[in-house]
Amino acid sequence: MSLQHRKQRTLGLRCLPSIRLIPPTIHNLPDVYSLSEDQATQLLLIAINVTDPGDAVTCSISSAIPNSTPFTLNSGNELYVKNNPGLSYSTVAQYVLTITCTDGKDPVSSTFTVNLIQNMPPTINNLPATTALHEDHLLEQLLYTLNVTDPEGQTITCSVTAPASSPFFVKPISGTSVVKNPGFIVTDHDTVDTVAYSMDCGAYQAYFTMNPTTGNVTMGAGYDLDTGTNPSSVSCSVVVTDGEFNDTATLLITINQVNDNTPQFSSPTYTFYVSSNDGIGQNQQYDNKSRSNSKIL
């Protein structure tokens, strides 16, 4: 009889944990951004908020339409328009950027579109085609006060194109004053939304404009308190919208009186006669604003 001894083997199984790769998350990159074609200096468009559980994230502009763009994304994930970007609405009206963020394992991409806002020419609101003028008009007599507005709220200058011997010119009265954002504080919990402003000033709408992007208010030079017909304060209704929902607030604009008229003699020449025993003669001068008399002794 023969005996056989069999050895038994025990196999050990090792279970490895499953690792789930989670890509980064971009939290605040809007789909569309509006930028004025007049932008000439470096400007921060957005600081991208991107997170990843446990890994460092880097972002870059992975593609663009057109290929050459005036935008740059730094190591802090801040997207800028470059200095002297050479923006031109007539050449390129829209830039489409693909922003890609990665933790070294899984990338995530999002599209960011920049629409240029075209610089529109100013509008002369009240200039008549013709006007009548007497031949004996006084020196620097006011013929007409221009009411000119600009959609972008930029400073406006006016001039006259006429023969060199022309006696006419444009003289700034009070200029065009731009009031920065009147302190609007707008919150929108939908972080991807872009808000736009508009303003209605009723009967005085022609004198005031609001930048739809910044909320800046511009007052044209045509608003004159000296006429006695314009109030020193105007109440305007301001609307802010994200394209779907609106909110309304009231903006009270107070206009300060300024000294914007030049005193003028009513005649360029005066004559009076005096004898040795007479007092000194009296003459008259007036101010366009107060019409008060002044004495020459």
C-alpha positions, 0 to 999 in steps of 0.5 A: 500500500502506498500513501500520498500526501497532498498539500493544500494551497490557500489563495489570498485575494487583495481588494484595492479601493476604487478611485473616482476621478472628479474633474475641476468645477468652474463656478462663475464663467458667464456665457457672454461679456459685453466690451466697448470697442473703445477700450484702450487699456488693460482691463480685468474681465473676470477672475475665474473661480474654479475648484477641485477636491485635493488637486491644484488647477490651472486654466488656459485659453485652449482655443479662440475664434478668431485665432489671434485675440487681445485676451490673456489668462494669467496664472491666477486664472484672471482673464484680461483684455490686453493693453492697446488691444486694437479693438474694432467692431467693424473688423471683429465684432465677436470673440469666442474663447474656450477656457480649459481648466485641468487638475492634471488628470481631467480637463473641463472646458467652457465657452466665453463669448465677448461681444464688442459694443460699437461706438455710435456717433453723438446725436444732435437733438434740437438743431434747426435747419435755418435761423434768422439773424439781424445784421446788427447782432451784438458781439457773441450774441447767443444764437442757439443752445445745442442739445447733444447726447452720446449713447456711450456717455462720452464727452462731446465737443462741437465745432462749426465748419465755415469759411475762415471769415465766418463770425460764428463759433461754438462756445461750451456753456457748461460742457458735458458732465459725466456722473459716475455710477450713482451708487447702485448696489445690485445683487443677483444670486444667479452668478452667471447672469449679466445685468443691464441698466436703463432709465426713464426721466419722462419729459426730460429724457432727452437731457440724460442718458444711462450707460446700459453696462456701467449705470453711469449717468450723463447730462447734456450741456443743453440743460439750462436752469437760467431759462426758468423752465427746467427744474433743479431736480429731476426724478428718473425711474431706473430699471435693472434686468438680467434679461428675464427678471427686472427690478426698479428704483428711483434716481433723483438727479439734482442739478446745481446752478453754475455761472455760465453766462458772460456779462455783456454791454447792451451797446459797443459804444457809449457817449455822454457829455459833461461840463466842468460843474457836472457830475460824472455820467452814468452808464449801463451794463447787464449780465445775461444771468441776473440782468442786474445793472452796473454803474460806471462812475 
